[in-house]
Amino acid sequence: MARWLPRSTDLARFCQKLNRVKTLEDDMMETSFNRCLSTIDLTLLGIGGMVGSGLYVLTGTVAKEIAGPAVIVSFIIAGFASLLAALCYAEFGARVPKTGSAYMFTYVSVGEIWAFLIGWNVLLEYMIGGAAVARAWSGYLDSIFNHKIKNFTETHVGTWQVPFLARYPDFLAAAILLVATAFISFGAKVSSWLNHVFSAISMGVILFILIMGFVLAQPKNWSAQEGGFAPYGLSGIMAGTATCFYAFVGFDVIAASSEEARNPQRAVPRAIAFSLGLATGAYILVSVVLTLMVPWHTLDPDSALADAFYRRGYAWAGFLVAAGSICAMNTVLLSNLFSLPRIVYAMAEDGLFFQVFSQVHPRTQVPVVGIVVFGLLMALLALLFDLEALVQFLSIGTLLAYTFVAASIIVLRFQQQKVDAPPPVAGGRPSPEPREGPSTGELKEYESFSDKLQLVDRDKSKEQREPGQLKAAFEPYLEFLSDFYPGEVVTVAVVTLMVSAICLCSILVFGNTHLHLPTWSYSLLLVLFSLGFLLSLLLIWAHEQQRNTQTFQIPLVPLSPALSIVLNIYLMLKLSYMTWLRFAVWLLLGLLVYFGYGIWHSKENLREPRPQRVSARYVVFPSGSLEERVQPVQPSSQPTAGLPDTDTEDGKR
């Protein structure tokens, strides 16, 4: 029975395969794509991804049903929370200017299987998000024409009552997705130009709303007679923050486009900062004018802005608002269709997804196969499926990606810079690197064993320590941590930090409602898990981190990413159990794809050296002058005459 059980060495090798990281090219600016996007192009792509239908619908819904006029404070807090995640994306986008966004960032720092699962979830997130926006676009346009399109479809095509399917097929939503797919396939420059047009119209409408809104503003609508500024109190503000947070999830399109940016080291951080700042300002100002134009409790959640102008006697302004809303939804559609094929391309290029999606059109320089296939799938979703039950899935995929990117920032910041190994010589043996002798000054040849001993001695003598090593000030108190490899303690501390954050947020979310904990145990668990979180944070901070002044770096590491991790986990635990159930099913499907295809075709799998038994001929000490020789042990089936003569080799000493 025991012989069928896997050996410990096999299990260790298997775990190493799952957690191997991506090897980056020496020249990360080399690409099959067309680097044609400027900072303005990336900024408008980010604005298009964030300022969509949410500006015209979400503001009114949160103001009336959740927070009142204090929706302004909700957007401020949500904007700050989004900034923590956006800064992590900005650092990665500048350091690793490759397409793939959260998938790529996780792959270069955490490990392969985690990167695949992030990419797998983002894939579904973009498909559902694009199809849902197309349906909203169709419904908004249909409402302008008094639902004539819907009535015509139900009369001539029919309706059905089938679980998970829409009540009637939405041909208009599918058509707009097919048209957008055609434009995206023409290339990044065409997509960017189209996004410029729709973004310009949308921003013009927003400017009109702000000017007219402040002219029509009535401060009495915030007075106590109308319920006050924060009628739902602090709980309403925080509940509104959780909802408003999802209005800012579109900035990752900038990171996904970094391989097509002319100067990603500068353009990506600036574009993320500019777009997030402008989007936050737009949401805050529109919320101000909306709640000042009419009393918050009389808002129409479905079309708050258009209804507010209509009630103030400016019915014609409703058509401008409708035009701005449709243009804003067009930019979100373009953002989804632009990002999704590039993430699939990155996964296919690494061998983790089907190779056909890594093909780039030679003329347009875009992954045209991925654009067409996933554009058709998105159109099919919008045509047939009921997306309302699946829209919440968007939140969990986004928050999971944010969590892993924040953790990846900590891990990568405390890793040593990877140095390329010397190229092998013709005999298959690595060429020895000349090094200066310790006392005589002459050049001697050393290999791995003596090199390691000398390098350890040199590192201990250095005052400036390498990233991942314990800071000199903490060594007298944490001397037992000095024996670990650089970055090893930080990795364990990051895992402990995330486990503590999950436990802490679980107590906060479920402690009083589902678990019904008594007050003493509730308080005790909060203190214990908070201490675990803070101790992990301090342990990470006690190590040296990389100092890179060439590209953007998020400040206050590890504090900033740790706060982002806690916030994302808290919001994930607030989602319904059905969302988690669907998420688990989708993860299982992803694991089937990974273990059935990705793990075998991964390019990192091809780079791994095959195990080979070696035998040291003799040992060299740092003070000696001998040259260490390492020869492979040939299989016993081969004749011994092929082996080098030991006596001859020893005689050379």
Phi and psi in degrees as a GROMACS rama.xvg file:
@    title "Ramachandran Plot"
@    xaxis  label "Phi"
@    yaxis  label "Psi"
@TYPE xy
-67.2452  -26.8174  ALA-2
-69.0052  -19.3937  ARG-3
-83.6153  -12.7268  TRP-4
-79.0309  142.758  LEU-5
-68.9898  145.095  PRO-6
-75.2266  158.342  ARG-7
-63.2303  -34.7035  SER-8
-66.8061  -37.2422  THR-9
-66.4278  -40.8389  ASP-10
-64.4228  -40.6499  LEU-11
-63.9047  -41.7607  ALA-12
-65.717  -36.8523  ARG-13
-65.9011  -42.8806  PHE-14
-64.7143  -35.1526  CYS-15
-64.9909  -36.7613  GLN-16
-62.1177  -43.128  LYS-17
-65.7407  -30.8614  LEU-18
-108.063  13.5189  ASN-19
-68.1365  147.676  ARG-20
-107.059  160.837  VAL-21
-74.2475  137.351  LYS-22
-90.162  119.387  THR-23
-86.3583  150.445  LEU-24
-70.6794  158.23  GLU-25
-63.1138  -44.0525  ASP-26
-103.252  97.1097  ASP-27
-78.8983  -6.45128  MET-28
-84.6275  -12.9087  MET-29
-74.3497  132.096  GLU-30
-157.414  158.292  THR-31
-83.9135  -13.9289  SER-32
-83.2319  172.749  PHE-33
-98.5  111.013  ASN-34
-78.8811  90.8779  ARG-35
-128.858  -1.6802  CYS-36
-93.6752  131.798  LEU-37
-93.5494  179.578  SER-38
-61.5959  -39.0814  THR-39
-65.1607  -41.6005  ILE-40
-59.9226  -46.4522  ASP-41
-66.1699  -38.4665  LEU-42
-62.5987  -44.4762  THR-43
-68.7274  -32.0316  LEU-44
-63.0164  -42.9091  LEU-45
-65.734  -42.47  GLY-46
-62.3958  -42.3078  ILE-47
-61.2568  -34.474  GLY-48
-74.8559  -26.1761  GLY-49
-98.4087  -42.009  MET-50
-92.6164  82.6356  VAL-51
-113.885  -139.629  GLY-52
-65.8174  -19.1183  SER-53
-58.6551  -34.2857  GLY-54
-64.0275  -33.2544  LEU-55
-93.7465  -19.4138  TYR-56
-116.187  -47.6756  VAL-57
-64.2098  -38.7301  LEU-58
-59.6039  -45.5008  THR-59
-68.2909  -39.0493  GLY-60
-64.4671  -48.0677  THR-61
-67.1939  -39.2237  VAL-62
-63.605  -42.4642  ALA-63
-80.6452  -41.8133  LYS-64
-102.028  -15.4603  GLU-65
-125.255  -51.6102  ILE-66
-123.228  -15.6525  ALA-67
71.624  -155.536  GLY-68
-60.7588  -17.9999  PRO-69
-70.1073  3.73371  ALA-70
-56.1996  -24.48  VAL-71
-60.7692  -47.0386  ILE-72
-65.0828  -37.3776  VAL-73
-60.0858  -42.2891  SER-74
-69.4152  -33.4493  PHE-75
-64.9193  -47.2745  ILE-76
-65.767  -42.5752  ILE-77
-63.9049  -37.2009  ALA-78
-64.8857  -39.945  GLY-79
-66.0313  -42.157  PHE-80
-62.9637  -39.6815  ALA-81
-67.4685  -30.359  SER-82
-62.6302  -36.7348  LEU-83
-60.4661  -44.9789  LEU-84
-70.027  -39.073  ALA-85
-64.507  -37.0465  ALA-86
-65.5844  -35.2085  LEU-87
-63.1442  -43.7865  CYS-88
-64.0105  -36.9182  TYR-89
-64.8024  -42.9143  ALA-90
-64.8151  -44.8504  GLU-91
-65.6823  -42.4136  PHE-92
-61.4856  -31.1985  GLY-93
-79.9613  -37.6436  ALA-94
-79.8559  -35.4061  ARG-95
-123.438  80.3099  VAL-96
-77.1188  59.8977  PRO-97
-122.648  150.14  LYS-98
-70.1858  156.613  THR-99
127.779  -18.7681  GLY-100
52.9457  -129.727  SER-101
-59.5864  -34.1505  ALA-102
-59.754  -49.6127  TYR-103
-65.1896  -42.0223  MET-104
-63.6199  -38.4802  PHE-105
-70.3959  -36.2285  THR-106
-67.1247  -37.103  TYR-107
-80.6933  -7.04202  VAL-108
-131.708  -38.1472  SER-109
-99.3933  -57.3775  VAL-110
162.534  166.361  GLY-111
-69.275  -50.0832  GLU-112
-65.3601  -36.1363  ILE-113
-67.5552  -38.9364  TRP-114
-64.2223  -42.8654  ALA-115
-61.3393  -43.8023  PHE-116
-65.9817  -36.6752  LEU-117
-63.6892  -48.6648  ILE-118
-61.0948  -38.8998  GLY-119
-62.5763  -41.3361  TRP-120
-72.8248  -39.1911  ASN-121
-64.3333  -34.2416  VAL-122
-57.6082  -51.2008  LEU-123
-67.3108  -35.6353  LEU-124
-59.0904  -45.4507  GLU-125
-68.1443  -37.7262  TYR-126
-65.4715  -48.2005  MET-127
-66.5387  -41.1222  ILE-128
-62.0789  -45.1496  GLY-129
-64.4326  -42.5624  GLY-130
-65.8336  -38.9996  ALA-131
-65.6462  -41.0014  ALA-132
-66.1256  -37.2819  VAL-133
-63.687  -39.7651  ALA-134
-66.5655  -40.3782  ARG-135
-63.7897  -40.5744  ALA-136
-60.2056  -45.4623  TRP-137
-63.0186  -45.0697  SER-138
-64.9993  -37.0708  GLY-139
-66.854  -43.8532  TYR-140
-66.7589  -37.5163  LEU-141
-64.9329  -36.4314  ASP-142
-66.9098  -28.7377  SER-143
-65.0586  -33.1217  ILE-144
-100.13  28.7238  PHE-145
57.0602  38.8091  ASN-146
59.3986  31.1099  HIS-147
-68.7342  -34.7959  LYS-148
-65.7984  -44.6106  ILE-149
-62.81  -46.229  LYS-150
-63.2918  -38.487  ASN-151
-64.7284  -42.8704  PHE-152
-65.3021  -44.4087  THR-153
-65.4397  -32.5979  GLU-154
-75.8878  -44.7296  THR-155
-96.1912  -22.2895  HIS-156
-105.081  -39.2514  VAL-157
107.091  175.035  GLY-158
-127.583  163.57  THR-159
-144.877  152.45  TRP-160
-116.175  79.1535  GLN-161
-122.459  133.301  VAL-162
-56.977  140.009  PRO-163
71.4902  -2.5821  PHE-164
-105.727  150.626  LEU-165
-68.8706  161.629  ALA-166
-67.2094  -30.9164  ARG-167
-149.628  152.625  TYR-168
-69.7712  134.013  PRO-169
-100.831  88.8839  ASP-170
-69.2303  -31.8191  PHE-171
-66.3722  -41.4131  LEU-172
-64.3346  -42.5664  ALA-173
-64.8768  -37.7035  ALA-174
-65.6264  -42.8362  ALA-175
-66.2925  -32.9997  ILE-176
-68.6348  -38.8223  LEU-177
-66.4677  -39.3513  LEU-178
-65.0956  -43.7968  VAL-179
-63.8444  -38.2028  ALA-180
-60.4925  -41.4653  THR-181
-62.2484  -43.1057  ALA-182
-67.363  -40.277  PHE-183
-63.1774  -34.5393  ILE-184
-71.5357  -11.5881  SER-185
-76.9142  -11.4597  PHE-186
127.348  164.19  GLY-187
-65.2248  -35.0668  ALA-188
-68.0778  -40.7161  LYS-189
-65.2916  -44.1058  VAL-190
-60.2185  -43.4914  SER-191
-64.8529  -41.196  SER-192
-63.5817  -42.9874  TRP-193
-64.1709  -39.3697  LEU-194
-65.2762  -35.5218  ASN-195
-60.1387  -44.3613  HIS-196
-62.0712  -52.104  VAL-197
-66.9692  -37.4058  PHE-198
-66.0535  -39.26  SER-199
-62.5606  -44.15  ALA-200
-64.141  -43.9941  ILE-201
-62.6019  -43.9518  SER-202
-69.0352  -32.2309  MET-203
-64.0349  -41.1419  GLY-204
-65.9965  -40.4171  VAL-205
-62.6078  -41.6776  ILE-206
-61.866  -41.002  LEU-207
-61.9569  -43.3962  PHE-208
-60.7831  -41.4842  ILE-209
-68.0287  -44.7203  LEU-210
-64.6746  -51.6383  ILE-211
-64.4581  -36.1955  MET-212
-65.0833  -43.3004  GLY-213
-69.6908  -30.1913  PHE-214
-65.7864  -39.1991  VAL-215
-91.1142  4.10592  LEU-216
-66.2192  143.242  ALA-217
-130.262  105.618  GLN-218
-58.1522  -21.8205  PRO-219
-63.5728  -19.1135  LYS-220
-69.4898  -10.4616  ASN-221
-102.313  5.15269  TRP-222
-77.6307  170.358  SER-223
-64.8604  -28.7232  ALA-224
-61.7587  -29.4909  GLN-225
-97.2867  6.93854  GLU-226
110.09  -7.71445  GLY-227
86.7827  179.245  GLY-228
-77.122  -37.0959  PHE-229
-126.067  73.201  ALA-230
-65.9072  -24.4495  PRO-231
-99.0622  4.23989  TYR-232
71.7691  -165.891  GLY-233
-64.8348  -37.0789  LEU-234
-62.1853  -37.8897  SER-235
-66.8126  -39.0379  GLY-236
-63.3443  -44.6758  ILE-237
-69.5314  -37.4541  MET-238
-64.6657  -38.201  ALA-239
-66.0888  -34.6258  GLY-240
-62.0645  -42.7688  THR-241
-60.8533  -37.1564  ALA-242
-75.2508  -42.8578  THR-243
-68.2729  -23.1331  CYS-244
-57.2565  -35.1723  PHE-245
-75.584  -6.62118  TYR-246
-74.0084  -15.9522  ALA-247
-106.989  15.9976  PHE-248
-80.2913  -0.147166  VAL-249
-86.3833  -2.53509  GLY-250
-70.6257  -16.7045  PHE-251
-69.3209  -10.7872  ASP-252
-63.0576  -28.0268  VAL-253
-67.8804  -44.9626  ILE-254
-65.0004  -36.3658  ALA-255
-67.6945  -21.0091  ALA-256
-99.0097  7.06602  SER-257
-64.5501  -25.1246  SER-258
-75.8931  -9.29357  GLU-259
-110.668  10.2851  GLU-260
-87.6238  143.574  ALA-261
-67.0824  -45.6291  ARG-262
-132.272  78.5888  ASN-263
-63.7923  -29.5433  PRO-264
-60.317  -33.5181  GLN-265
-99.3279  -41.6094  ARG-266
-69.4048  -41.2072  ALA-267
-64.9078  -52.4601  VAL-268
-60.6493  -40.6527  PRO-269
-65.9625  -43.3913  ARG-270
-63.5374  -40.8906  ALA-271
-64.0137  -43.6825  ILE-272
-65.2528  -46.631  ALA-273
-63.6869  -46.8855  PHE-274
-67.0315  -41.1595  SER-275
-67.2316  -39.1407  LEU-276
-64.462  -44.5851  GLY-277
-67.1279  -40.3408  LEU-278
-65.1678  -43.3732  ALA-279
-62.3646  -43.8283  THR-280
-61.1355  -40.8023  GLY-281
-63.804  -45.2672  ALA-282
-63.6014  -41.9098  TYR-283
-66.2435  -47.7491  ILE-284
-67.8073  -39.2638  LEU-285
-64.9002  -37.1564  VAL-286
-64.3856  -37.0578  SER-287
-63.0038  -52.5181  VAL-288
-68.8015  -33.4646  VAL-289
-64.6615  -45.15  LEU-290
-79.0575  -14.063  THR-291
-90.4956  -23.7905  LEU-292
-71.9895  -44.8161  MET-293
-136.19  157.149  VAL-294
-58.9858  137.43  PRO-295
-60.005  -33.0255  TRP-296
-78.0091  -5.29483  HIS-297
-104.625  6.28152  THR-298
-68.2153  148.684  LEU-299
-93.3204  111.99  ASP-300
-60.9619  -28.1061  PRO-301
-78.4058  -34.3731  ASP-302
-146.974  66.9425  SER-303
-64.0645  -46.5487  ALA-304
-67.5208  -48.5796  LEU-305
-61.125  -41.0663  ALA-306
-67.14  -36.5567  ASP-307
-63.7129  -43.8215  ALA-308
-66.193  -37.9024  PHE-309
-62.4284  -41.4405  TYR-310
-73.8424  -20.0193  ARG-311
-92.8594  7.69122  ARG-312
91.5499  16.2279  GLY-313
-120.914  65.4486  TYR-314
-62.0585  -32.5516  ALA-315
-64.1104  -25.575  TRP-316
-67.4087  -22.3699  ALA-317
-62.2  -32.6931  GLY-318
-69.2889  -36.8143  PHE-319
-65.3418  -41.4529  LEU-320
-62.9633  -41.6894  VAL-321
-62.6326  -41.327  ALA-322
-64.1281  -42.1195  ALA-323
-64.1695  -38.4169  GLY-324
-65.0254  -42.586  SER-325
-65.6686  -41.5744  ILE-326
-64.6551  -38.743  CYS-327
-64.3517  -39.8906  ALA-328
-68.6728  -31.3576  MET-329
-62.744  -39.8598  ASN-330
-66.4533  -35.8107  THR-331
-67.204  -40.5893  VAL-332
-59.5603  -46.7955  LEU-333
-61.6089  -38.8707  LEU-334
-62.752  -44.7762  SER-335
-65.0794  -46.4752  ASN-336
-70.1678  -24.5459  LEU-337
-75.8462  -42.1294  PHE-338
-79.1165  -43.8076  SER-339
-56.0439  -51.5601  LEU-340
-63.1357  -27.8402  PRO-341
-74.0032  -34.9472  ARG-342
-69.4558  -41.2993  ILE-343
-63.3125  -39.2954  VAL-344
-60.2333  -44.3512  TYR-345
-62.2282  -41.3688  ALA-346
-66.3391  -41.2511  MET-347
-69.5915  -36.9338  ALA-348
-63.8055  -32.0865  GLU-349
-83.714  -3.92645  ASP-350
87.8003  1.07136  GLY-351
-84.3864  -14.3868  LEU-352
-132.088  171.068  PHE-353
-59.4181  132.838  PHE-354
-61.8205  -24.6777  GLN-355
-62.0858  -26.3948  VAL-356
-81.2408  -1.12115  PHE-357
-93.03  2.71291  SER-358
-77.2073  132.183  GLN-359
-112.729  130.974  VAL-360
-66.1525  130.958  HIS-361
-65.9194  -26.8698  PRO-362
-92.389  -49.357  ARG-363
-83.4705  -18.4901  THR-364
57.9406  44.1132  GLN-365
-133.199  155.708  VAL-366
-74.7423  80.1512  PRO-367
-66.1735  -32.2725  VAL-368
-64.4696  -45.6395  VAL-369
-64.0071  -38.8269  GLY-370
-62.1964  -47.2063  ILE-371
-68.767  -47.716  VAL-372
-63.3972  -49.3662  VAL-373
-77.563  -24.2499  PHE-374
-64.5789  -41.3587  GLY-375
-66.6425  -40.8718  LEU-376
-63.7805  -40.2686  LEU-377
-64.1503  -40.9131  MET-378
-64.1449  -37.9994  ALA-379
-65.6307  -40.5245  LEU-380
-60.2331  -45.8877  LEU-381
-67.432  -30.769  ALA-382
-72.0972  -42.7971  LEU-383
-113.448  -30.8002  LEU-384
-96.4963  151.395  PHE-385
-83.9697  109.223  ASP-386
-91.7789  -9.19656  LEU-387
-62.0068  -37.5289  GLU-388
-72.702  -19.8245  ALA-389
-100.739  -10.1605  LEU-390
-63.691  -34.2341  VAL-391
-63.615  -21.2997  GLN-392
-62.2626  -25.7921  PHE-393
-59.4377  -38.1039  LEU-394
-65.4536  -45.8996  SER-395
-68.905  -36.5727  ILE-396
-65.491  -42.7763  GLY-397
-65.0866  -46.9474  THR-398
-65.9804  -36.5631  LEU-399
-65.0643  -40.7122  LEU-400
-63.3393  -43.7484  ALA-401
-59.6122  -41.1222  TYR-402
-63.7765  -45.5337  THR-403
-70.4742  -34.8676  PHE-404
-65.7999  -40.9412  VAL-405
-64.035  -42.5753  ALA-406
-65.3322  -36.4811  ALA-407
-64.696  -35.0421  SER-408
-60.2086  -44.8423  ILE-409
-64.3352  -47.2685  ILE-410
-61.6438  -46.5052  VAL-411
-68.7942  -35.7381  LEU-412
-65.7199  -28.562  ARG-413
-103.022  13.7807  PHE-414
-92.148  152.149  GLN-415
-75.3856  150.102  GLN-416
-64.9873  131.462  GLN-417
-77.7519  131.356  LYS-418
-110.166  131.029  VAL-419
-65.0577  140.546  ASP-420
-74.278  152.511  ALA-421
-64.9314  145.284  PRO-422
-67.5102  146.069  PRO-423
-72.0809  152.918  PRO-424
-92.9785  -178.82  VAL-425
-61.6972  -32.8101  ALA-426
-75.9199  0.131394  GLY-427
87.0763  -3.67173  GLY-428
-100.343  135.154  ARG-429
-62.7323  138.288  PRO-430
-69.8576  129.798  SER-431
-69.0792  145.107  PRO-432
-95.1521  125.725  GLU-433
-65.1666  134.647  PRO-434
-133.573  152.539  ARG-435
-78.3533  135.839  GLU-436
-63.6823  152.76  GLY-437
-67.3449  -27.8744  PRO-438
-125.229  -35.7134  SER-439
-88.7014  -21.1009  THR-440
84.9306  -5.25178  GLY-441
-81.574  159.615  GLU-442
-83.7987  130.322  LEU-443
-128.805  154.633  LYS-444
-96.754  127.007  GLU-445
-128.229  152.279  TYR-446
-116.038  -159.224  GLU-447
-58.3928  -44.5859  SER-448
-65.1514  -53.8416  PHE-449
-68.2897  -35.7488  SER-450
-57.4844  -45.4063  ASP-451
-61.7873  -42.891  LYS-452
-63.087  -41.6828  LEU-453
-68.1698  -41.0697  GLN-454
-66.2854  -35.8714  LEU-455
-62.6951  -44.37  VAL-456
-62.9033  -38.6953  ASP-457
-67.5055  -41.1943  ARG-458
-62.9265  -37.9308  ASP-459
-68.922  -26.3849  LYS-460
-83.6265  -11.2471  SER-461
-80.3188  138.81  LYS-462
-78.6762  -39.832  GLU-463
-83.3165  111.313  GLN-464
-87.9621  160.003  ARG-465
-78.0415  157.041  GLU-466
-58.288  139.321  PRO-467
92.2846  -12.2657  GLY-468
-88.0773  154.742  GLN-469
-66.1744  137.561  LEU-470
-64.2762  146.934  LYS-471
-60.9167  -33.6895  ALA-472
-66.6011  -25.7344  ALA-473
-97.455  -6.46448  PHE-474
-63.4172  -37.8641  GLU-475
-62.997  -27.7187  PRO-476
-94.9452  -27.2087  TYR-477
-124.481  45.2399  LEU-478
-62.935  -29.2328  GLU-479
-67.4047  -15.4965  PHE-480
-85.1168  -8.69004  LEU-481
-72.2282  -16.7582  SER-482
-81.3614  -10.7146  ASP-483
-82.9864  158.005  PHE-484
-66.1534  149.348  TYR-485
-57.3867  128.236  PRO-486
90.9239  -14.5299  GLY-487
-68.2684  -44.7756  GLU-488
-65.3382  -37.537  VAL-489
-63.4758  -42.0969  VAL-490
-60.9545  -44.9053  THR-491
-63.8089  -39.7688  VAL-492
-65.9929  -35.3257  ALA-493
-65.275  -42.5261  VAL-494
-62.1869  -43.7847  VAL-495
-62.6204  -40.2689  THR-496
-60.9404  -43.3934  LEU-497
-68.7794  -39.1625  MET-498
-64.143  -42.7112  VAL-499
-62.8532  -39.2746  SER-500
-65.2736  -40.5312  ALA-501
-63.32  -45.8152  ILE-502
-64.8735  -42.5022  CYS-503
-62.2234  -47.1647  LEU-504
-67.9806  -32.9484  CYS-505
-64.0225  -40.9699  SER-506
-65.2948  -42.0075  ILE-507
-64.1131  -38.8228  LEU-508
-83.4279  -43.5221  VAL-509
-108.962  -6.87651  PHE-510
-58.8263  -46.1673  GLY-511
-91.2021  -27.1388  ASN-512
-91.1466  -57.3529  THR-513
-93.0367  -39.3057  HIS-514
-85.4845  -22.8161  LEU-515
53.0832  49.2313  HIS-516
-73.4151  141.964  LEU-517
-66.0411  161.746  PRO-518
-59.9996  -41.4173  THR-519
-66.2174  -42.2967  TRP-520
-72.0963  -34.2553  SER-521
-60.5202  -47.0184  TYR-522
-67.7933  -40.4174  SER-523
-63.7265  -44.2524  LEU-524
-65.6074  -39.0273  LEU-525
-59.9081  -43.7004  LEU-526
-65.5027  -44.5978  VAL-527
-62.2424  -48.5921  LEU-528
-72.0451  -30.9996  PHE-529
-65.9337  -39.8549  SER-530
-64.9582  -41.2419  LEU-531
-60.1046  -40.7483  GLY-532
-65.117  -47.1729  PHE-533
-68.0989  -39.1352  LEU-534
-65.2342  -39.7111  LEU-535
-61.8535  -41.0595  SER-536
-63.4569  -44.1536  LEU-537
-66.4189  -36.7481  LEU-538
-64.8234  -38.9518  LEU-539
-65.5484  -44.3017  ILE-540
-64.6134  -24.1296  TRP-541
-74.7145  -0.413512  ALA-542
-109.531  155.164  HIS-543
-71.3633  146.393  GLU-544
-124.707  165.324  GLN-545
-66.0915  140.744  GLN-546
-114.236  100.532  ARG-547
-121.142  112.407  ASN-548
-96.8503  -0.383015  THR-549
-81.6267  -32.0413  GLN-550
-125.336  169.44  THR-551
-65.3293  140.538  PHE-552
-131.557  135.919  GLN-553
-66.8663  134.253  ILE-554
-76.5215  164.956  PRO-555
56.8823  46.3234  LEU-556
-85.5517  132.212  VAL-557
-96.6045  7.69102  PRO-558
-65.4532  -48.2728  LEU-559
-60.6851  -50.5225  SER-560
-62.9976  -33.8117  PRO-561
-65.4908  -40.821  ALA-562
-62.9344  -39.466  LEU-563
-63.1004  -40.303  SER-564
-61.3389  -46.8895  ILE-565
-61.6794  -45.2904  VAL-566
-62.8798  -44.4794  LEU-567
-65.1947  -42.3691  ASN-568
-64.8438  -40.5871  ILE-569
-60.3401  -45.0574  TYR-570
-68.3026  -34.3845  LEU-571
-64.4822  -39.763  MET-572
-71.8934  -15.5818  LEU-573
-80.6702  -9.66776  LYS-574
-76.1198  160.736  LEU-575
-71.5217  158.033  SER-576
-66.7355  -28.2741  TYR-577
-65.6368  -35.2672  MET-578
-63.6522  -42.6219  THR-579
-65.9521  -36.0103  TRP-580
-65.5106  -46.1708  LEU-581
-63.0084  -37.0851  ARG-582
-62.4504  -41.8978  PHE-583
-64.4477  -40.0344  ALA-584
-64.0852  -43.3506  VAL-585
-66.1978  -36.7209  TRP-586
-63.5035  -40.4018  LEU-587
-61.7828  -41.8099  LEU-588
-62.05  -40.5792  LEU-589
-63.3302  -40.3873  GLY-590
-64.101  -35.3762  LEU-591
-62.3929  -42.3051  LEU-592
-66.0773  -41.3493  VAL-593
-66.5606  -50.2467  TYR-594
-76.2528  -20.5658  PHE-595
-85.7947  -25.8382  GLY-596
-134.335  -54.7442  TYR-597
-61.6361  -44.6737  GLY-598
-65.9216  -26.458  ILE-599
-86.6487  -29.5378  TRP-600
-102.212  2.96495  HIS-601
-59.5696  136.175  SER-602
-65.7486  -29.3542  LYS-603
-67.2024  -29.3881  GLU-604
-66.2063  -36.7726  ASN-605
-72.6276  -27.0599  LEU-606
-78.8165  -20.3982  ARG-607
-64.7985  131.454  GLU-608
-69.6721  143.41  PRO-609
-72.9235  140.198  ARG-610
-60.7273  134.455  PRO-611
-141.02  128.48  GLN-612
-74.3971  133.186  ARG-613
-127.327  156.724  VAL-614
-137.327  126.92  SER-615
-77.4354  132.262  ALA-616
-73.8277  -42.8118  ARG-617
-160.952  166.38  TYR-618
-101.995  140.516  VAL-619
-114.926  137.07  VAL-620
-101.015  156.496  PHE-621
-56.9128  -32.2504  PRO-622
-85.7909  -9.64225  SER-623
-85.4057  173.475  GLY-624
-114.385  11.2794  SER-625
-79.0738  153.204  LEU-626
-105.064  123.163  GLU-627
-73.7608  134.223  GLU-628
-117.408  131.18  ARG-629
-123.076  122.382  VAL-630
-120.544  142.318  GLN-631
-69.5639  142.828  PRO-632
-85.0366  118.701  VAL-633
-79.3755  151.929  GLN-634
-58.8168  149.724  PRO-635
-66.1208  -18.5923  SER-636
-70.3993  -20.6912  SER-637
-83.7349  150.794  GLN-638
-66.583  145.168  PRO-639
-71.159  -13.5314  THR-640
-65.8389  -20.6432  ALA-641
-76.4776  -12.6843  GLY-642
-79.6826  147.903  LEU-643
-67.51  149.294  PRO-644
-73.4499  120.1  ASP-645
-64.6139  -42.5554  THR-646
-63.4448  -37.875  ASP-647
-63.7906  -43.1295  THR-648
-64.7938  -42.1878  GLU-649
-66.7448  -29.8202  ASP-650
-67.1268  -22.2362  GLY-651
-73.9922  -12.7582  LYS-652
